[in-house]
Amino acid sequence: MRKLINSLATFFVVFILIFSGCKKEDNPVDGGISGPTQTGAGTMSCKIDGQNWSSTTMPGAPVPGAYAQQISGNTFTIVGMQVSGTVTSVINIWLTNLTGTGEYKLGIAGVNGATGYANLSFQPGNAYTTSSSETIKGKVSVIKFDTANKIISGTFEFTAEGQNPSDKKVVTEGKFDVKWGYF
């Protein structure tokens, strides 16, 4: 009987060690990516007012947690969504003249050299935007723009204002790796 108990105990210890050792470690700062990947992984991450944020895929959703859409011609939107409890937060970056890799300024599109804008919203809660004044509020650096495979990858940072201009959200260390089109 003692042999059976020892064998069962050994089996359970080995079982626990094997499965606990195989646990995937998630990096909450960047959604599991250590830099902006360039594979169309469907990820977006950043810090919002110093707090880690990363996109999540909703169970059963037909799209990943982050993706892009080609609105028309060279106008694209890059979207990341996070669901945390009862709060859904969305980062939406519009680029109105995306033609390749490079830096794109965020503000009011077409004003003071801005070629796009960004929105940040919390549901329920507030919405913030970079297009609330004529000053440049941030930038997007596109490091991959692959039209054949429909992949856009890069980094971003911006300061977005709420309805009250003193109510701001500072977004830093942003990165995205998304595909556009059908998933």
Disulfide bonds with the S-S distance in Angstrom:
none
